Amino acid sequence: MKAVYCEQLSDIDDLVVRDVDPPGPPGGGEVRVQIKARGVAFTDVLMARGQYQVKPELPFVVGGEGAGIIAEIGPGVAGLQVGQAVLTPGGCIEEVLVDADRVTPLPAGTDLVAAASFRANYHTAYYGLQRGRLQPGETLLVHGAAGGVGLAAVDVGKLMGARVIATASTDEKLEVVKAMGADHCINYSEGFREEVKALTGGRGADVIYDPVGDAVFDESMRCIAPFGRILIVGFAGGKPGLAKTNHLLIKDAEVIGYTVGALMRHDPEWAARNNRVLVDWLAQGRIRPYVSHALPLEQTVEALRLIINREVIGKAVLVS
């Protein structure tokens, strides 16, 4: 079977597609999963470069989120069956052995490409909007709205009853964002502050979801509503924005940082509840993960290059 490995911390061109032996039979409490689809993200680029806060031991399999079919069940596993569709850790590899308690059963008929594309992005968006205490009727400003976590925030924000203003860098991307339910779309290549203020009658946005940072964060501070909350999601703009505490003081505003990884470590019950909600929403069609590129596993490098070049809208998925 095939697997995509990072063997040295370098650039994505140094990733290696290997033929490896399939895993043996599952042990106690394990299942063997045939992965059919895998989501990849900018996080995987950073990990390959050694620039992410988590640094796995070399060599490691690229990626981490997947969807597939249980092929075999080990002793002591209850509640799962062969042929069942599941979300699974694993990434860019064709089969994995995994502890049964680390897979999430999917309802029958769930699209595996959609399932592989939604987990990291939608967990990030949903938990962030929870941390931001988003309320029905509030205005949510989503930056980088055509990216994976941004488009998920548009989708979840609408489901939570917010009025969504979305920003992206091109009109083509904004067409997709609008189709995902954004109430207003702004091409931020020439700024967004004045338009946000105009759309909100001068008040500003109640919650600002910022995966970009840098100058976008600075401009966001100038169009935040009184008692507003800015969510620090990431730094796709190249570097973190610097919060000026005098601005926070004057606006009675908050800056909130968060990571899904910390939630899983510190409050696994909260993370599990969110996971159940999101899987239910996916099965019911209440959330709609958007996949702009589906490529074969062997084209992992090409998929990551599309992400680097900002050509992906929503998610890129590797299928087999």
C-alpha positions in Angstrom: 0.0 0.0 0.0 1.0 3.6 -0.4 1.9 6.2 2.2 3.2 9.8 2.0 6.1 10.5 4.4 7.9 13.5 5.6 11.5 12.3 6.1 13.2 15.6 6.7 12.0 19.0 7.8 12.2 20.9 4.6 9.8 21.9 1.9 6.9 20.0 0.5 8.8 18.9 -2.6 10.9 16.6 -0.4 7.8 14.6 0.7 8.1 10.9 -0.4 5.5 8.5 -1.6 6.4 5.1 -0.3 5.2 1.6 -0.9 4.9 0.0 2.6 3.5 -3.2 4.0 -0.1 -3.1 5.1 -0.7 -3.2 8.8 -1.2 -6.6 10.5 -4.4 -7.8 12.1 -5.7 -5.4 14.8 -4.9 -6.2 18.4 -7.2 -5.8 21.4 -9.3 -2.7 21.2 -8.1 -1.8 17.7 -9.7 -1.7 14.3 -8.1 -1.7 10.8 -9.5 1.1 8.6 -9.2 1.5 4.8 -8.9 5.2 4.3 -10.8 6.4 1.3 -10.4 10.2 1.6 -8.1 12.5 3.5 -8.3 16.2 4.1 -5.1 18.3 4.0 -4.5 21.9 5.1 -1.9 24.6 5.5 -1.1 23.0 8.9 0.4 20.1 7.0 2.7 22.4 5.0 3.9 24.0 8.3 4.6 20.6 9.8 6.6 19.5 6.8 8.7 22.6 7.1 9.1 22.2 10.9 7.3 25.5 11.5 4.3 24.1 13.4 4.0 24.1 17.2 3.7 20.3 17.1 6.7 18.5 15.7 6.2 14.7 15.2 9.2 12.4 15.3 10.7 11.8 11.9 9.7 10.2 9.6 5.9 10.7 9.9 2.9 10.3 7.7 1.6 13.6 6.3 -1.8 14.7 7.3 -4.1 13.4 10.1 -7.7 13.5 9.2 -9.4 10.9 7.1 -12.6 9.0 6.4 -12.9 5.3 5.5 -14.3 1.9 6.0 -13.6 -0.5 8.9 -12.0 -3.6 7.3 -11.3 -5.6 10.4 -12.1 -5.5 14.1 -9.8 -6.7 16.9 -10.7 -8.5 20.1 -12.7 -6.6 22.7 -14.2 -4.0 20.4 -17.9 -3.4 20.8 -20.3 -1.1 18.9 -18.5 -1.2 15.6 -18.7 -3.5 12.6 -16.8 -4.4 9.5 -17.9 -2.2 6.5 -18.9 0.7 8.7 -17.9 4.2 7.6 -15.9 6.1 10.2 -13.8 9.2 10.7 -10.3 8.2 11.6 -6.8 9.5 12.3 -4.3 8.4 9.8 -3.7 11.0 7.0 -2.0 10.2 3.7 -1.9 6.4 3.9 -4.2 3.7 2.6 -4.7 1.7 5.7 -4.2 2.2 9.5 -4.5 0.4 12.7 -6.2 2.7 15.2 -7.7 2.4 18.7 -11.4 1.8 18.4 -12.2 4.8 20.7 -10.4 7.1 18.3 -12.7 6.5 15.3 -16.1 8.2 15.0 -18.9 6.2 13.4 -20.6 8.0 10.5 -24.3 7.6 9.6 -25.0 5.3 6.7 -24.8 7.1 3.3 -22.5 9.9 4.5 -20.3 11.1 1.7 -16.7 10.2 2.7 -15.1 13.0 0.7 -17.3 15.5 2.6 -16.6 13.8 5.9 -12.8 13.9 5.3 -13.0 17.6 4.5 -14.9 18.9 7.5 -13.5 17.7 10.8 -10.6 20.0 11.5 -12.1 23.0 9.8 -15.6 22.7 11.4 -14.2 21.8 14.8 -12.1 25.0 14.7 -15.0 27.1 13.6 -17.6 25.8 16.0 -15.3 25.8 19.0 -14.1 29.3 18.1 -17.6 30.7 17.8 -18.5 29.1 21.1 -15.5 30.8 22.7 -16.6 34.0 21.0 -20.1 33.6 22.6 -21.7 34.3 19.3 -25.4 35.0 19.7 -28.3 34.9 17.2 -28.7 38.2 15.5 -25.1 39.4 16.2 -22.9 40.4 13.3 -20.0 38.0 12.6 -17.1 39.2 10.4 -15.2 36.3 8.9 -11.8 37.0 7.3 -10.1 34.6 4.9 -13.7 33.3 4.3 -12.7 31.2 1.2 -10.2 29.2 3.2 -11.0 26.0 5.0 -11.6 27.4 8.5 -13.1 30.6 7.2 -15.7 28.9 5.0 -16.6 26.6 7.9 -17.1 29.7 10.1 -19.5 31.2 7.5 -21.4 28.0 7.4 -21.6 27.5 11.2 -22.1 31.2 11.9 -25.3 31.2 9.7 -26.5 28.0 11.4 -26.0 29.7 14.8 -28.2 32.6 13.7 -25.6 35.3 13.0 -25.6 37.9 10.3 -22.3 37.1 8.4 -20.0 39.6 6.7 -17.3 37.7 4.8 -14.0 38.9 3.4 -11.8 37.3 0.8 -9.1 38.3 -1.7 -10.9 37.8 -5.1 -14.4 38.1 -6.5 -14.2 34.5 -7.7 -13.7 33.3 -4.1 -16.5 35.5 -2.8 -19.0 34.0 -5.2 -18.5 30.6 -3.4 -18.6 32.4 0.0 -21.9 34.0 -1.0 -23.3 30.7 -2.1 -22.4 29.3 1.3 -24.7 31.8 2.9 -22.8 34.9 3.7 -25.1 37.9 3.9 -22.5 40.4 2.7 -19.1 39.9 0.9 -16.1 42.2 0.8 -13.1 42.0 -1.4 -10.5 43.2 1.2 -7.7 43.9 -1.3 -8.5 47.6 -0.7 -9.5 47.3 2.9 -12.8 46.5 4.7 -13.1 48.8 7.7 -15.4 51.4 6.1 -17.7 48.9 4.5 -18.1 46.9 7.7 -19.0 50.1 9.5 -21.4 51.1 6.8 -23.1 47.7 6.8 -23.5 47.9 10.6 -24.7 51.5 10.9 -21.4 52.5 12.3 -21.5 50.0 15.2 -19.0 47.4 13.8 -18.9 43.6 14.1 -19.7 41.9 17.3 -17.5 38.9 16.7 -14.5 38.9 14.3 -13.1 35.5 13.2 -9.5 36.1 12.1 -7.3 33.4 10.6 -5.2 36.0 8.8 -3.6 38.2 11.4 -1.0 40.9 10.6 -2.5 44.0 9.0 -6.0 42.4 8.9 -6.0 42.2 12.7 -5.0 45.9 13.0 -7.8 47.0 10.7 -10.3 44.7 12.5 -9.6 46.6 15.7 -10.9 49.7 13.9 -14.3 48.2 13.1 -15.1 46.1 16.2 -18.4 46.8 18.0 -18.5 47.8 21.7 -18.1 44.7 23.8 -16.9 42.9 20.6 -14.7 39.8 20.5 -11.8 39.0 18.1 -11.0 35.3 17.7 -7.4 34.5 16.9 -7.5 31.5 14.6 -4.2 31.7 12.8 -1.7 33.8 10.9 -2.1 33.2 7.2 -1.0 36.8 6.6 2.5 35.9 7.7 2.8 37.1 11.2 0.6 37.8 14.3 -1.2 41.0 14.7 -0.3 43.0 17.8 -3.2 43.9 20.1 -3.0 47.5 21.4 -4.4 47.3 24.9 -5.6 50.9 24.8 -7.9 50.0 21.8 -9.3 47.1 23.8 -9.9 49.4 26.8 -11.7 52.0 24.8 -13.9 49.5 22.9 -14.6 47.2 26.0 -13.3 44.5 23.6 -11.7 41.1 24.0 -9.1 39.2 22.0 -9.5 35.4 22.4 -7.0 32.9 21.4 -7.9 29.2 21.2 -6.9 25.8 19.7 -8.9 22.7 19.2 -5.9 20.7 20.4 -6.0 22.4 23.8 -9.7 21.7 24.0 -9.1 18.0 23.4 -6.4 17.9 26.1 -8.1 20.0 28.7 -11.8 19.3 28.2 -12.2 16.1 26.2 -15.9 15.9 27.1 -16.5 19.3 25.5 -14.6 18.2 22.4 -16.6 15.0 22.3 -19.9 16.9 22.5 -18.9 19.2 19.7 -17.9 16.2 17.6 -21.3 14.6 18.1 -23.1 17.8 17.1 -21.0 18.3 14.0 -21.4 14.7 12.8 -25.2 15.1 13.3 -25.2 18.3 11.4 -23.2 16.7 8.6 -25.6 13.8 8.3 -28.6 16.1 8.3 -27.1 18.3 5.6 -27.2 21.3 7.9 -23.5 22.0 7.2 -22.1 21.8 3.7 -18.3 21.3 3.5 -17.0 22.7 0.3 -14.2 20.8 -1.6 -12.6 22.6 -4.5 -10.0 20.0 -5.3 -10.1 16.2 -5.1 -6.8 14.6 -6.1 -5.4 11.1 -5.9 -3.2 10.2 -2.9 0.0 10.2 -5.1 -0.6 13.9 -5.8 -0.2 15.0 -2.2 2.5 17.5 -3.0 0.4 19.0 -5.8 -2.5 19.4 -3.3 -0.3 21.1 -0.8 1.1 23.4 -3.5 -2.5 24.5 -4.4 -3.0 25.4 -0.7 0.3 27.4 -0.6 -0.8 29.2 -3.8 -4.2 30.0 -2.3 -6.0 28.2 -5.1 -8.0 26.0 -2.8 -11.5 27.2 -1.8 -12.7 25.3 1.3 -10.7 22.1 1.2 -8.4 19.9 -0.8 -9.0 16.2 -0.4 -6.9 13.2 -1.4 -8.9 10.1 -2.5 -8.1 6.5 -3.3 
